[in-house]
Amino acid sequence: MGSLVQFVCFTTVLPQDEFLHAWEPFASGFLSRGIERIILSENAERSSESAFDYVSRNLWDESRFERAFPHGVRGSGGLGPIGVLQAGGFRLADAVNVDLAGGPRTESKVLCFLMARNGQRENARVAIRTALQHPGVAGTAIFLKDGDARTDRFDMVVEVYCREGAIDEMVDLLRNTTTLFVTAAPVAIGAYREVAEMGVEAKR
């Protein structure tokens, strides 16, 4: 047994303080079910239609994930004025200077959710990894959907921590790099900043 990373995506018109007030009890409830660490990131440009307003990255022990979701995660739902989409469970395939269980990071980052065409996921991963060997990149993580990880909306998530001033270039780089490999479904990509953390030793 290893670790699984669950991504939960949120859309909302609520300002940050109201969203966090609604999100924290929800996140705390899942923390009590066995999540090891939760990182919540906010879209730096909340008006963007191509990305989610908030994304929660939840680090689970695999056995606890299976107990929490024996029949799979729900695809989508809502909490009043907050829309919730389960991106699914993923495994870390590539990482450079990213510690999922470590402390919070301060750099801006890009999050990219995509579905590769049949037979193209590995080609997409290699192309993305190559493209991200760039001086504007401070750290990267590429997650691939687990075979039993419950949803079919996305099969890859890319997280790129960016050095100062490189965020827009990284958004364009990822969008251009993935174009050859993705399905007709839109790639959800945007600039984010980490705004909350929960875990055994971390509280917002």
URBELVEN-V734411 format. One record per residue. OMEGA is omega in radians with two decimals (NA if undefined). Layout:
# URBELVEN-V734411
omega = <OMEGA | OMEGA>
This chain:
# URBELVEN-V734411
omega = <3.11 | -3.13 | 3.00 | 3.09 | 3.12 | 3.05 | 3.08 | -3.04 | -3.06 | 2.95 | -3.10 | 3.02 | -3.11 | 2.99 | -3.00 | -3.07 | 3.13 | 3.10 | -3.13 | 3.10 | 3.12 | -3.06 | -3.00 | 3.08 | 3.10 | -3.13 | -3.14 | 3.11 | 3.11 | 3.08 | -3.14 | 3.13 | 3.01 | 3.06 | -3.13 | -3.11 | 3.09 | 3.02 | 3.10 | 3.14 | 3.14 | 3.04 | -3.10 | 3.11 | -2.98 | -3.14 | -3.08 | 3.12 | -3.05 | -3.12 | 3.11 | -3.14 | 3.10 | 3.05 | 3.07 | 3.07 | -3.03 | 3.14 | -3.08 | 2.74 | -3.01 | -3.10 | 3.12 | 3.07 | -3.12 | 3.09 | -3.13 | -3.09 | -3.09 | -3.13 | 3.12 | 3.11 | 3.07 | -3.10 | -3.11 | -3.13 | -3.13 | 3.05 | -3.08 | -3.10 | -3.10 | 3.04 | -3.09 | 3.07 | 3.09 | 3.10 | 3.07 | 3.14 | -3.03 | 3.02 | 3.11 | -3.12 | 3.13 | 3.07 | 3.03 | 3.10 | 3.06 | 3.11 | -3.05 | -3.10 | -3.08 | -3.07 | -3.09 | 3.07 | -3.08 | -3.10 | 2.94 | -3.14 | 3.05 | 3.02 | -3.12 | 3.10 | -3.10 | 3.01 | -3.13 | 3.04 | -3.13 | 3.09 | -3.05 | -3.05 | -3.12 | 3.08 | 3.11 | -3.13 | -3.14 | -3.14 | 3.14 | -3.14 | 3.13 | -3.11 | -3.07 | 2.96 | -2.91 | -3.11 | 3.12 | -3.07 | 3.10 | -3.14 | -3.13 | 2.99 | 3.08 | -3.10 | 3.08 | -3.11 | 3.06 | -3.10 | -3.14 | -2.89 | 2.60 | 3.11 | -3.12 | -3.11 | 3.14 | 3.02 | 3.08 | 3.02 | 3.12 | 3.14 | -3.07 | 3.03 | -2.97 | 3.02 | -3.05 | 3.08 | -3.05 | -2.96 | -3.11 | 3.12 | -3.14 | 3.06 | 3.14 | -3.13 | 3.14 | -3.14 | -3.12 | -3.10 | -3.06 | -3.04 | -3.07 | -2.93 | -2.98 | 3.06 | 3.12 | 3.12 | -3.09 | 3.00 | 3.09 | -3.06 | 3.14 | 3.10 | -3.05 | 2.98 | -3.14 | -3.04 | -3.14 | -3.13 | 3.02 | 3.12 | -3.09 | -3.09 | -3.05 | 3.01 | -3.13 | NA>
